[in-house]
Amino acid sequence: MDNVSRRAFLKVPAAAATIAAPAILQSQSPGSELRVAFVGVGNRGSYLLRHMLRVPGVKVVAVCDILEDRAKAAADQVSKAGGSAQTYTDYRKMLDSRKDIDAVVAATPDWTHKDVYISILEVGKDLYGEKPLALNVADGKMIVNAAKSARGLFQVGFQLRHDPARNAAENFIHSGGIGEVLMCHGMRHGGDLPRNIPWYFDKEKSGDIVVDQGIHILDLFTWAIGSHPERVMGSGGTDLFVNVPAGRTVMDNYNLIFEYPGGVRVNFSHHYFDPPGFTGIKERVFGSKGAIDLITGKWQPRESREAIQLDIPNQGKDSTYMAMEAFADSVRNRKKPINNIDSAYVSMIVPLMGTKAIYEKRIVTWNEMIA
Ligand SMILES: NC(=O)c1ccc[n+]([C@@H]2O[C@H](COP(=O)([O-])OP(=O)(O)OC[C@H]3O[C@@H](n4cnc5c(N)ncnc54)[C@H](O)[C@@H]3O)[C@@H](O)[C@H]2O)c1
């Protein structure tokens, strides 16, 4: 999507939609060491930290979590990797006192993103913030506005865009390899959410499972198609894990059909009904010349029975490592990330509209979401 059409649907002021000039002036010299801080070092944050500690030229100098023992555990992780990080339990204090920090990685729960992200962007730090951007469009717009006027850049936690096979497959699609994109078919079938993270089961805090979990595959499909959906229909509910764990308000299954411009359809099925050994994830894009499997980077031309394996640079490398490495590269070289504020805003609205369609049992349009 070009900048004009992107601006039109984002409804972001034109002046604010350009890349902030001071960011370019801020450019790091290529060999210089990046000083990175972490905010939120629970399940995801500690995993991001593990990978960031392996990225050359990065020094993790501060770690923050409202739970002191988690901040200490993260500092131990840094020490074991040969570094030293100061611990904080208040990210605002950390931002106030540590002017030496170049960039921040934030992995706090979904419902906290607006406050955390805006605070970090306002002090001019580069930010890697986990998905989803926010749990409603109004908060998402506030974050977009903060990002557009910020000195720092913003990479959003869609690490699958950096997964070597998926990245190669998307590049192939964008180069016209499978012809015109006609349809995407996705499945995320597995067991239930991890019980040790209670907020995952509260839809007020996680946005429910389309927004918190389905978002990754939907983001890949939106990226493949290159525009936002016009409308969506769907159905879902809680049928197996009823009140399990107690107080659960999130679904355990749903199906969605999105229509994108030109009649391109996305068909996505997501459930937690799989018994052990019966699990399945599928991410397939169908085009006029053939179809491609994003997970393996194998493409099947229509006129042949032989599948073709794409060349995959960095094959086998972990997508989260690749995302951390890409973030460091973007910070150093002032590059716009491939999982940037514009794509993340669209990829926040896509699952929000799907959820609304399921809850309200009706077709929901893009235009009503952004009105
Ligand atoms: N990209 C992915 O594949 C992926 C996978 C899992 C989670 N996530 C995302 O990562 C984020 C965190 O999820 P999680 O599974 O790690 O949850 P979690 O509950 O395990 O960790 C969140 C941590 O943030 C801390 N925290 C909460 N408020 C804070 C604040 N104001 N300041 C500092 N720390 C604060 C909590 O104490 C906790 O340690 C969520 O946005 C989630 O959607 C992304």
The ligand as a MOL file (V3000), in Angstrom:
LIG
                    3D

  0  0  0     0  0            999 V3000
M  V30 BEGIN CTAB
M  V30 COUNTS 44 48 0 0 0
M  V30 BEGIN ATOM
M  V30 1 N 5.2800 -12.0270 19.9040 0
M  V30 2 C 4.9360 -13.1470 20.5150 0
M  V30 3 O 4.9980 -14.2500 19.9860 0
M  V30 4 C 4.4470 -13.0580 21.9270 0
M  V30 5 C 4.3590 -14.2210 22.7210 0
M  V30 6 C 3.9030 -14.0770 24.0230 0
M  V30 7 C 3.5370 -12.8300 24.5110 0
M  V30 8 N 3.6230 -11.7430 23.7020 0 CHG=1
M  V30 9 C 3.2470 -10.4050 24.1830 0
M  V30 10 O 4.2040 -10.0110 25.1580 0
M  V30 11 C 3.5790 -9.2230 26.1520 0
M  V30 12 C 3.8480 -9.8520 27.5100 0
M  V30 13 O 3.2750 -11.1270 27.5550 0
M  V30 14 P 3.8370 -12.2470 28.5210 0
M  V30 15 O 3.3440 -13.5380 28.0120 0
M  V30 16 O 5.2850 -12.0580 28.7000 0 CHG=-1
M  V30 17 O 3.0710 -11.8810 29.8840 0
M  V30 18 P 3.6550 -12.0110 31.3600 0
M  V30 19 O 2.5240 -11.6960 32.2630 0
M  V30 20 O 4.3730 -13.3140 31.5040 0
M  V30 21 O 4.7630 -10.8770 31.4400 0
M  V30 22 C 4.4700 -9.5080 31.5290 0
M  V30 23 C 5.4330 -8.8890 32.5260 0
M  V30 24 O 5.2440 -7.4740 32.5290 0
M  V30 25 C 5.3100 -7.0330 33.8850 0
M  V30 26 N 4.6470 -5.7350 33.9860 0
M  V30 27 C 3.3200 -5.4670 34.0030 0
M  V30 28 N 3.1130 -4.1390 34.0560 0
M  V30 29 C 4.3440 -3.5640 34.0600 0
M  V30 30 C 4.7860 -2.2220 34.1250 0
M  V30 31 N 3.9320 -1.1990 34.1630 0
M  V30 32 N 6.1110 -1.9890 34.1570 0
M  V30 33 C 7.0030 -3.0140 34.1330 0
M  V30 34 N 6.6240 -4.3070 34.0620 0
M  V30 35 C 5.3290 -4.5700 34.0250 0
M  V30 36 C 4.6670 -8.1540 34.6780 0
M  V30 37 O 5.0250 -8.1120 36.0430 0
M  V30 38 C 5.2030 -9.3730 33.9570 0
M  V30 39 O 6.4280 -9.8260 34.5020 0
M  V30 40 C 2.1170 -9.1520 25.7710 0
M  V30 41 O 1.8860 -7.9870 25.0380 0
M  V30 42 C 1.9000 -10.3600 24.8760 0
M  V30 43 O 0.8690 -10.1650 23.9400 0
M  V30 44 C 4.0760 -11.8250 22.4370 0
M  V30 END ATOM
M  V30 BEGIN BOND
M  V30 1 1 1 2
M  V30 2 2 2 3
M  V30 3 1 2 4
M  V30 4 1 4 5
M  V30 5 2 4 44
M  V30 6 2 5 6
M  V30 7 1 6 7
M  V30 8 2 7 8
M  V30 9 1 8 9
M  V30 10 1 8 44
M  V30 11 1 9 10
M  V30 12 1 9 42
M  V30 13 1 10 11
M  V30 14 1 11 12
M  V30 15 1 11 40
M  V30 16 1 12 13
M  V30 17 1 13 14
M  V30 18 2 14 15
M  V30 19 1 14 16
M  V30 20 1 14 17
M  V30 21 1 17 18
M  V30 22 2 18 19
M  V30 23 1 18 20
M  V30 24 1 18 21
M  V30 25 1 21 22
M  V30 26 1 22 23
M  V30 27 1 23 24
M  V30 28 1 23 38
M  V30 29 1 24 25
M  V30 30 1 25 26
M  V30 31 1 25 36
M  V30 32 1 26 27
M  V30 33 1 26 35
M  V30 34 2 27 28
M  V30 35 1 28 29
M  V30 36 1 29 30
M  V30 37 2 29 35
M  V30 38 1 30 31
M  V30 39 2 30 32
M  V30 40 1 32 33
M  V30 41 2 33 34
M  V30 42 1 34 35
M  V30 43 1 36 37
M  V30 44 1 36 38
M  V30 45 1 38 39
M  V30 46 1 40 41
M  V30 47 1 40 42
M  V30 48 1 42 43
M  V30 END BOND
M  V30 END CTAB
M  END
